[in-house]
Amino acid sequence: MAVVRIENVSRWFGNVVAVNDVSIDITPGITGLLGPNGAGKSTLIHMMSGFLPPSDGAVTLDGEVIWRNADAYRRIGLVPETESTYEFLDGREFVRANAELQGLPDPGAATERALETVEMTAAADRPVGTYSKGMRQRVKMASALVHDPAVLLLDEPFNGMDPRQRLHLMELLRRMGEEGRTVLFSSHILEEVEQLASHIEVIVAGRHAASGDFRRIRRLMTNRPHRYLIRSSDDRALAAALIADPCTQGLELDPTEQALKVEAVDFHRFAERLPALARERGIRLLTVSPSDESLESVFSYLVSA
Ligand SMILES: Nc1ncnc2c1ncn2[C@@H]1O[C@H](COP(=O)(O)OP(=O)(O)OP(=O)(O)O)[C@@H](O)[C@H]1O
């Protein structure tokens, strides 16, 4: 059983703190690493794969420090986010290069096995430069799998894939998880993570924001206060009506925007009460728009929760 332990890990680049005192255990099965762009997902994955040392804290595989540890590298496979494939190599050569690097006793057989696993045998003689996005992803996957690692790390593997390629990769990862491998993939899309991961770790602005199964993460996200920008025929009267109702918690009349800013704590009640209150008072609602539906704000709520 392979467990990657991230213990009080920080990583900085000059003045930029990419990862800030994160502690997570990655256990067998599929874990989704969820977070907006720039959250520190790639940095974490690079430390787990031994590409990068932590500035502080420890990243270990079954108790052994991963950085500069050849034994650990043999048990880890990485599918990087970058398209750093050698276009002139054919698929087979590309996968075999990693088999040779790993010093496998029979690199040829290992290459064929890995190509078979990702169903790329038929296209293995074509140069990587002619592959579609999904095929590249699969051949990178074959390269990461060639040494049969217990830990498989994938950085944004679904980026740019069409639905069919996505399904195919999901199936493959599910199989890897069922085989008892420790699989971790990063994504900034909750739905993607939801479909595949039995466990989710959320990273925001370098910090560990939440963890649990997707039900728990969804609940945390939908229970957060929702902010709205409202314009009406009488903002002041509407504010007075809303403030008396428990569905709101914060209200602000914004003279520059000529609008009312509302923080709704009970989303369903708010959606019901707002039109009713306006109707009762003869107020016309002109604009009701959510002002914080960006992924960033959803995630930052999790950090402060
Ligand atoms: N080599 C580096 N030098 C300087 N800053 C870096 C370096 N690598 C990452 N960073 C910074 O660290 C922060 C986290 O970046 P990281 O790539 O880990 O995030 P991410 O969650 O993977 O985002 P994305 O999905 O956009 O790649 C960002 O602010 C990024 O600019």
Ligand as a Chemical Component Dictionary entry (heavy atoms), coordinates in Angstrom:
data_LIG
# 
_chem_comp.id                   LIG 
_chem_comp.type                 NON-POLYMER 
_chem_comp.pdbx_formal_charge   0 
_chem_comp.three_letter_code    LIG 
# 
loop_
_chem_comp_atom.comp_id 
_chem_comp_atom.atom_id 
_chem_comp_atom.alt_atom_id 
_chem_comp_atom.type_symbol 
_chem_comp_atom.charge 
_chem_comp_atom.model_Cartn_x 
_chem_comp_atom.model_Cartn_y 
_chem_comp_atom.model_Cartn_z 
_chem_comp_atom.pdbx_ordinal 
LIG N1  N1  N 0 9.173  28.109 -10.926 1  
LIG C1  C1  C 0 8.415  29.100 -10.427 2  
LIG N2  N2  N 0 8.930  30.325 -10.232 3  
LIG C2  C2  C 0 8.187  31.332 -9.709  4  
LIG N3  N3  N 0 6.884  31.199 -9.340  5  
LIG C3  C3  C 0 6.319  30.001 -9.516  6  
LIG C4  C4  C 0 7.031  28.884 -10.070 7  
LIG N4  N4  N 0 6.203  27.822 -10.123 8  
LIG C5  C5  C 0 5.001  28.242 -9.635  9  
LIG N5  N5  N 0 5.070  29.550 -9.264  10 
LIG C6  C6  C 0 3.972  30.349 -8.658  11 
LIG O1  O1  O 0 3.415  29.606 -7.615  12 
LIG C7  C7  C 0 2.007  29.715 -7.604  13 
LIG C8  C8  C 0 1.347  28.338 -7.739  14 
LIG O2  O2  O 0 1.581  27.839 -9.044  15 
LIG P1  P1  P 0 1.148  26.378 -9.521  16 
LIG O3  O3  O 0 1.572  26.234 -10.941 17 
LIG O4  O4  O 0 1.635  25.371 -8.562  18 
LIG O5  O5  O 0 -0.425 26.476 -9.421  19 
LIG P2  P2  P 0 -1.539 25.535 -10.087 20 
LIG O6  O6  O 0 -2.603 25.376 -9.076  21 
LIG O7  O7  O 0 -0.927 24.320 -10.630 22 
LIG O8  O8  O 0 -2.073 26.452 -11.240 23 
LIG P3  P3  P 0 -2.253 26.100 -12.803 24 
LIG O9  O9  O 0 -3.385 25.179 -12.876 25 
LIG O10 O10 O 0 -2.521 27.471 -13.379 26 
LIG O11 O11 O 0 -0.942 25.522 -13.240 27 
LIG C9  C9  C 0 1.649  30.670 -8.716  28 
LIG O12 O12 O 0 1.527  31.948 -8.167  29 
LIG C10 C10 C 0 2.837  30.579 -9.647  30 
LIG O13 O13 O 0 2.999  31.778 -10.364 31 
# 
loop_
_chem_comp_bond.comp_id 
_chem_comp_bond.atom_id_1 
_chem_comp_bond.atom_id_2 
_chem_comp_bond.value_order 
_chem_comp_bond.pdbx_ordinal 
LIG N1  C1  SING 1  
LIG C1  N2  SING 2  
LIG C1  C4  DOUB 3  
LIG N2  C2  DOUB 4  
LIG C2  N3  SING 5  
LIG N3  C3  DOUB 6  
LIG C3  C4  SING 7  
LIG C3  N5  SING 8  
LIG C4  N4  SING 9  
LIG N4  C5  DOUB 10 
LIG C5  N5  SING 11 
LIG N5  C6  SING 12 
LIG C6  O1  SING 13 
LIG C6  C10 SING 14 
LIG O1  C7  SING 15 
LIG C7  C8  SING 16 
LIG C7  C9  SING 17 
LIG C8  O2  SING 18 
LIG O2  P1  SING 19 
LIG P1  O3  DOUB 20 
LIG P1  O4  SING 21 
LIG P1  O5  SING 22 
LIG O5  P2  SING 23 
LIG P2  O6  DOUB 24 
LIG P2  O7  SING 25 
LIG P2  O8  SING 26 
LIG O8  P3  SING 27 
LIG P3  O9  DOUB 28 
LIG P3  O10 SING 29 
LIG P3  O11 SING 30 
LIG C9  O12 SING 31 
LIG C9  C10 SING 32 
LIG C10 O13 SING 33 
# 
